C-alpha cells in the first residue's frame, strides 16, 4: 500500500492521480477501540461504492492502528497514525515511535495537526521517512505551509487547515478559497512533488469539489464522517465531489 500511495504522486506528470481523502478519527468515542474498527469498515464499504474514484485513508489513534489495519482490506483503505513522537527506539517511556506504528500496520502519519502542534517538524519527518512512513504535515496558515514545503526533506503531503474552521459548518474551500489557492501556488513553487490537501469544515460533496478546483489533490476531514449517523453513506456522498 505504501508503494501504491507513493507512486501515485511520483507518476503525477504522466497520469492524473486519484485524490486522497483522509478521515481523521481523532479521539472521538465513536472512533475508539472496537468502534474504530466499525468506522474503518464503514469507510471500506464506502471505498467499494466509489469504485476507485479516490484513495481513502483513515488516521487512527496509535492504540487502534493494529486492530484497524488487521480488519480492513489495505488495498482499499490505508491506515495512518495521527501522530508520532521524535523519540527513536530505546531509552524512553510513553512515546509513540514511528517504528511502532509502522510495525502495527500504519503506512503513514499526520504531523503538526492544529490539535497537536509541534516545533520539531523537520526531525519528525526524517524519523517517519526513515521508518518508511508517508508524511502528511498539517499547516494552519500560509506561512506554515511555505515553511514545510521549503524543508530539505519535505513531507509527501501538506494539508492546509485553518484551526478556527475545524469542526465548523463552513468549509475552508468556501470561507477562505484564497488561502487554499495561494497555498497551492506557494507549495508547488517550492516543490512540485508535494501533494496539497485541505481541511476544516469539509462537510459536503460541493466542499470537496471546490477544494479540488482550487488545486488541491485531496481533503482531510473528520466529524462529517466520524459523527455521521451513517458514516458509510456520508463518506460516499462526500466523494461524489471528486
C-alpha atoms as one frame of an Amber mdcrd trajectory, in Angstrom:
protein
   0.000   0.000   0.000   2.796   2.436   0.805   4.351   1.886  -2.645   0.934
   2.401  -4.183   0.410   5.756  -2.497   3.935   6.987  -3.186   3.821   6.034
  -6.850   0.575   7.967  -7.225   2.418  11.207  -6.913   5.688  10.154  -8.417
   3.803   9.460 -11.617   1.648  12.588 -11.447   3.372  14.034 -14.506   2.326
  11.013 -16.576  -1.206  10.456 -15.336  -3.801  12.155 -13.219  -3.523  10.743
  -9.682  -6.631   9.924  -7.708  -7.395  12.433  -4.956  -6.621  11.366  -1.395
  -9.360  11.524   1.221  -8.140  11.133   4.801 -10.701  10.573   7.527  -9.201
  11.651  10.840 -10.788   9.583  13.609  -9.387  11.930  16.301 -10.221  10.667
  19.808 -13.975  10.537  19.366 -15.762   7.801  21.315 -17.352   6.807  18.017
 -13.867   6.059  16.658 -12.072   4.482  19.602 -11.318   0.820  20.280 -13.908
  -1.537  18.787 -15.678   1.499  17.352 -12.556   2.332  15.342 -12.887  -0.978
  13.538 -16.587  -0.450  12.926 -15.919   3.006  11.494 -12.982   1.820   9.392
 -15.170  -0.916   7.938 -17.765   1.707   7.048 -15.036   3.653   5.228 -14.018
   0.439   3.479 -17.605  -0.095   2.334 -17.688   3.481   1.017 -14.451   2.818
  -0.883 -16.117  -0.127  -2.592 -19.077   2.062  -3.509 -16.968   4.761  -5.168
 -15.018   2.168  -7.185 -11.559   3.663  -7.118 -12.614   7.264  -7.543 -10.396
   8.287  -4.633  -7.669   6.907  -2.393  -9.069   6.655   1.126  -7.073   6.645
   4.338  -8.087   6.615   7.984  -5.957   8.314  10.644  -6.449   6.471  13.905
  -5.135   6.592  17.452  -1.883   4.721  17.994  -3.651   2.141  20.151  -6.033
   1.356  17.294  -3.573   1.087  14.403  -3.088  -2.669  14.692  -6.755  -3.606
  15.134  -7.843  -1.390  12.236  -5.039  -2.464   9.883  -5.897  -6.096  10.615
  -9.617  -5.586   9.992  -9.663  -3.762   6.657  -8.540  -4.530   3.124  -5.440
  -2.337   2.884  -5.783  -2.296  -0.894  -8.897  -0.203  -0.299  -8.088   1.614
   2.947  -4.708   2.943   4.066  -4.126   3.266   7.799  -2.309   6.324   9.155
  -1.256   7.188  12.676  -2.454  10.559  13.920   0.981  11.488  15.261   4.446
  10.208  16.039   6.956  11.469  18.573  10.546  12.415  17.855  11.914   9.716
  20.137  13.587   6.784  18.492  13.506   3.266  19.800  15.350   2.764  23.058
  15.537   4.517  26.387  12.260   6.485  26.515   8.851   5.848  28.016   5.337
   6.786  26.997   6.087   7.971  23.457   4.705   6.868  20.089   7.531   5.840
  17.789   7.438   5.732  14.016   8.735   2.190  14.068   5.950   1.053  16.391
   3.090   2.399  14.276   4.721   1.036  11.112   5.035  -2.402  12.688   1.392
  -2.174  13.798   0.263  -1.640  10.211   0.334   2.103   9.548   1.645   3.290
   6.181   1.707   6.977   7.086   1.289   9.587   9.788  -0.124  13.040  10.315
   2.161  15.631  11.890   1.507  19.064  13.361  -2.280  18.918  13.377  -3.833
  22.084  14.848  -4.879  19.982  17.846  -1.349  18.618  18.345   1.168  21.287
  17.348   4.863  20.506  17.318   8.026  22.549  16.751  10.467  19.899  15.511
   8.645  19.069  12.282  11.784  18.506  10.206  13.154  16.000  12.704   9.912
  14.036  12.788   9.640  13.972   9.009  13.094  12.425   8.879  12.223   9.866
  11.558   8.949   8.964   9.854  10.523   8.587   6.428  13.383   6.520   7.800
  10.721   4.176   9.147   9.057   4.036   5.734   6.008   6.155   6.544   4.204
   8.603   4.284   4.116  12.029   5.944   1.226  14.492   5.955   2.170  17.793
   7.591  -0.744  19.993   8.636  -0.383  23.746   8.200  -2.625  26.254   9.953
  -1.753  29.113   7.593   0.235  30.102   4.529   3.433  30.712   6.485   3.409
  27.196   7.938   2.663  25.714   4.515   5.574  27.568   2.911   7.899  26.566
   5.725   7.032  22.874   5.376   7.385  22.984   1.596  10.840  24.527   1.831
  12.285  21.826   4.092  15.320  19.929   2.844  13.453  16.694   3.433   9.860
  17.699   2.659   6.646  15.882   3.574   4.724  13.932   0.964   1.573  15.950
   1.608   0.804  19.319   3.159  -2.742  19.723   4.485  -3.840  23.322   4.875
  -6.293  23.592   7.784  -7.177  26.938   9.417  -7.851  25.935  13.043 -10.758
  28.333  13.504 -12.762  26.415  10.870 -12.051  22.894  12.131 -15.254  21.161
  13.193 -17.375  24.029  11.928 -20.220  24.209   9.453 -18.408  26.322   6.856
 -15.633  24.711   4.833 -12.251  26.261   4.202 -12.837  25.914   0.464 -15.766
  28.312   0.783 -14.645  30.540   3.654 -11.023  31.022   2.591 -10.595  29.969
  -1.044  -7.785  32.482  -1.485  -5.781  30.780   1.266  -6.053  27.426  -0.484
  -5.202  28.835  -3.904  -2.226  30.755  -2.519  -1.014  27.737  -0.549  -1.176
  25.507  -3.622   0.799  28.063  -5.636   3.468  28.560  -2.966   3.867  24.867
  -2.170   4.159  23.869  -5.812   6.637  26.679  -6.432   8.812  25.368  -3.612
   8.451  21.709  -4.518   6.158  20.455  -7.258   6.312  16.905  -5.925   4.455
  17.754  -2.720   0.736  16.999  -2.912  -1.605  19.547  -1.328  -4.666  18.708
   0.750  -7.063  20.997   2.564  -9.283  20.502   5.553 -11.506  22.238   8.126
 -15.267  22.221   7.816 -15.386  19.908   4.783 -18.928  18.614   5.002 -20.384
  18.166   1.514 -19.523  16.952  -1.957 -19.611  20.584  -3.064 -16.927  21.412
  -0.494 -14.760  18.630  -1.886 -15.349  19.694  -5.485 -14.411  23.286  -4.692
 -11.248  22.160  -2.899 -10.114  20.256  -5.986 -10.963  23.184  -8.249  -8.650
  25.332  -6.127  -5.802  22.989  -6.974  -5.680  20.569  -4.057  -5.184  16.851
  -4.519  -7.497  15.737  -1.764  -9.036  16.571   1.586  -8.554  15.890   5.273
 -11.832  15.601   7.166 -13.215  14.253  10.420 -16.567  14.990  12.059 -18.598
  14.985   8.843 -17.907  11.247   8.634 -16.979  10.197  12.183 -20.075  11.735
  13.766 -22.456  10.980  10.908 -25.450   8.770  11.612 -24.418   6.629   8.629
 -20.659   7.107   8.089 -20.532   4.875   5.023 -23.145   6.933   3.198 -21.655
  10.205   4.417 -18.206   9.371   3.044 -19.571   8.052  -0.235 -21.608  11.240
  -0.645 -18.554  13.441   0.010 -16.555  11.595  -2.611 -19.197  12.411  -5.218
 -17.490  15.816  -5.332 -14.446  14.236  -6.982
